Amino acid sequence: MFAPWRRIITPPGSSLDQRLKAIADNMVSRAVGFTVRLMALLAAALILAGYTVFGGILVVLWPLLPILGPALIVGGLL
């Protein structure tokens, strides 16, 4: 989860200023990577939950389909 986004890393330089800048850049890259991966996981979980609910409704209604045809004919005649 905390891998850098698109493997964008900044190599540390020789001076303290360059090292601190590299650490900050790498932390931002890891934060972006974490956020993107987390949003992808949440979206996948939401889609999976939707398919589960839809599938459960379909499983309950599937046995009623043979009754639906005659019921619509009778309802149309009345």
HUMORA-V670933 format. One record per residue. RES is the residue in three letters. SS is DSSP state (@ for helix, = for strand, . for the rest). Layout:
# HUMORA-V670933
res: (RES | RES)
ss: (SS | SS)
This chain:
# HUMORA-V670933
res: (MET | PHE | ALA | PRO | TRP | ARG | ARG | ILE | ILE | THR | PRO | PRO | GLY | SER | SER | LEU | ASP | GLN | ARG | LEU | LYS | ALA | ILE | ALA | ASP | ASN | MET | VAL | SER | ARG | ALA | VAL | GLY | PHE | THR | VAL | ARG | LEU | MET | ALA | LEU | LEU | ALA | ALA | ALA | LEU | ILE | LEU | ALA | GLY | TYR | THR | VAL | PHE | GLY | GLY | ILE | LEU | VAL | VAL | LEU | TRP | PRO | LEU | LEU | PRO | ILE | LEU | GLY | PRO | ALA | LEU | ILE | VAL | GLY | GLY | LEU | LEU)
ss: (. | . | . | . | @ | @ | @ | . | . | . | . | . | . | . | . | @ | @ | @ | @ | @ | @ | @ | @ | @ | @ | @ | @ | @ | @ | @ | @ | @ | @ | @ | @ | @ | @ | @ | @ | @ | @ | @ | @ | @ | @ | @ | @ | @ | @ | @ | @ | @ | @ | @ | @ | @ | @ | @ | @ | @ | @ | @ | . | . | @ | @ | @ | @ | @ | @ | @ | @ | @ | @ | @ | @ | @ | .)
